[in-house]
Amino acid sequence: MTQKVHPYIPNMVPEVQAEMLKVIGAESIMELYSCIPDELMLKEDMKIPAALTEYELRRHIEGILNKNTSTKEYLNFLGAGCWQHFIPAVCDEINQRSEFLTAYAGEPYEDHGRFQALFEYQSLVAELVDMDVVNVPTFDWGQAAATSVRMAARITGRKKVLLAKSVAPERSKIMINYGTPQLEFEFIQFDTQSGAMDLVDLKAKLTDDVAAVYFENPSYLGFIESQGPEISKLLKENGSLMVVGVDPISLGVLAPPSQYGADIVCGDLQPLGMHMNFSGGQAGFIATRDEVKFVQEYPSRLFGIVPTIKEGEYGFGDVAYERTSFALREKGKESVGTQTALWGITAGVYLALLGPDGMQEVGKTIMQNSQYAVQELNQITGVTGSRLVSPFFKEFIVDFNQTGLSVEQINQRLLEKNIFGGKDLSQEFPEFGQSALFCVTEVHMKEDIDTLIQSIKEVLTK
């Protein structure tokens, strides 16, 4: 069989391969795999189809993508972990620059711009969450939360973690998977009328082996947990840490978790300048106080600013690099990657562009829009605009139990009207029956919300 030379795979020219084999003293490439037991070797033809040309491949992929219906064509009221926010054009302009887009982790002596950009991102997020130290982004909020509770376990020397039952089910699964078998997890119940954490249940489960309690504010179910100070007091008396997950775009109008006792704050950066990207474009952050016991337990990179040998000149570099898996490898606390650093730069651009006043304006707009949506939903017969009595930010549970239709039926009929409805909660939270989690942000105009209201009315009378 004639070997084809692929333009993007190095050393495929037969003469080059022969020279390389000669140098290492091997007769054939297969000899390099002689350590693999024969019973594990695939004997049959893999039936790999003929390779496509670059044009054919592009046409094939675009054909697949064109089957998708995006939020550009349909009105979208889905959230639940990936939200539709306005993306300033400058965010895409900066993160598509080749020096950011193609660079890997880099080192201080040859990647000054990238290091400074990440330092500025860390500084901006630290100011937003009112903490001192912020890491280079994790893969997503789930990993940030999982790493945060593992940090808490290492700091306290304890092995049990309590999770609010209102935490996003997908996120709690990631945390349990990431923490097992070293950590033990248990859920704390919540009040189904308000969403608030059941403090009686918390007290009963708050034993001396509890390293941390994790809850989200605003929660996955949309409500704002107002018991932060009470939860913090209970945890401090028990020697446990309070870890709070937060949607950072809410912090223009809501107090950051640090102000009601959080020891570790984590969350998702996607609302800060990142497109929804067909489920990609996720990145998480972790923030703590500037205390050695916290800093030493970060598994990921931290960038700092330091003076150079020249007076008045500063440089940017790794802080306590020896604690990372890059330095320790198999002895590292956790293995971390660097590919989400680009999203950190993007979040930094977004925060620098908006500033404190802009973040407050976005937050107010979101709350006004979501309040208007709930007000109008409450006017529909059989519909409760907000199932929970607690205040909410951009997401809220809409109760359809009195309509005689399931959320699945309602959403299917809304799709026929070019609308993505709320997320069906009947499987994740069956205690709410036929209810859906809706999301309203700054991208929703009054006419968008009015269209949703009118469409739901028509769907229910169909």
Secondary structure, DSSP 8 states (H G I E B T S, - for coil): ------TTSTT-SHHHHHHHHHHHT-S-GGGGGTTS-GGGS--S---------HHHHHHHHHHHHTT---TTTSEE---TTS------HHHHHHHTSHHHHS--S--TTT-HHHHHHHHHHHHHHHHHHT-SEE-S-BSSHHHHHHHHHHHHHHHHT--EEEEETTS-HHHHHHHHHHHTTTSEEEEE-B-TTT--B-HHHHHHH--TTEEEEEEESS-TTSB----HHHHHHHHHHHT-EEEEEE-GGGGGTS--GGGGT-SEEEEE-TTTT---GGG----EEEEE-S-HHHHTT--S--EEEEE-SSTT-EEEEESSGGGSHHHHGGGSSS----TTHHHHHHHHHHHHHHHHHHHHHHHHHHHHHHHHHHHHHTTSTT-BS-SSSS-BSSEEEEE-TTTTS-HHHHHHHHHTTTEE--EE-TTT-GGG-SEEEEE--TT--HHHHHHHHHHHHHHHT-
